[in-house]
């Protein structure tokens, strides 16, 4: 199969995974996709794991070997593998796909892996339990609801970090999600739950596969934003 054909097939699968289907149906797709997930996403220029891990690393102070990381929507373990290259050693992963968790287990990086469909089930994490909470790629319409952001904050230790990234799909639902997320982030800051350390735009989150399929390459990439918050000490 040519590279063009492979990218075309991945683009179609990516669009299917983002379509407005029931969460359980989406997880079945991810179960089937798990073994080739990282390779396929690399083909469509998915740079969110690399960019978000670098973003955290540039703004994190502390002993990377000692901290405990909660990797939410951990998928195949891509984020943990990148963090391990930078000295992070202790991971707990959460995902809604059994197939993805099986791939994550093969990395040998996680002390524990937990199955949970976020938004319909509580985040299976101890309150005030983690030095760093990561979520990459799942903050979008139809995936992880905005309400879960509070659970991420609750899981962090006082003074711990919550690092998030999200994409900006060119859809009305994407715009609504962005507005709701930004409102919730600000409300939580106003409530004194955390403070924003830094936020940064992502100029190449992933190839815009809809335009790719239409052979419209004038605006090739989707954009996004990365956020780093620090939980209040009390």
HELIX and SHEET records of a PDB file:
HELIX    1   1 UNK A    3  UNK A   18  1                                  16    
HELIX    2   2 UNK A   23  UNK A   33  1                                  11    
HELIX    3   3 UNK A   34  UNK A   36  5                                   3    
HELIX    4   4 UNK A   37  UNK A   43  1                                   7    
HELIX    5   5 UNK A   48  UNK A   59  1                                  12    
HELIX    6   6 UNK A   78  UNK A   85  1                                   8    
HELIX    7   7 UNK A   98  UNK A  106  1                                   9    
HELIX    8   8 UNK A  148  UNK A  155  1                                   8    
HELIX    9   9 UNK A  172  UNK A  190  1                                  19    
HELIX   10  10 UNK A  209  UNK A  213  1                                   5    
SHEET    1   A 7 UNK A 110  UNK A 115  0                                        
SHEET    2   A 7 UNK A  90  UNK A  95  1                                        
SHEET    3   A 7 UNK A  68  UNK A  72  1                                        
SHEET    4   A 7 UNK A 130  UNK A 136  1                                        
SHEET    5   A 7 UNK A 156  UNK A 167  1                                        
SHEET    6   A 7 UNK A 221  UNK A 231 -1                                        
SHEET    7   A 7 UNK A 194  UNK A 207 -1                                        
END                                                                             
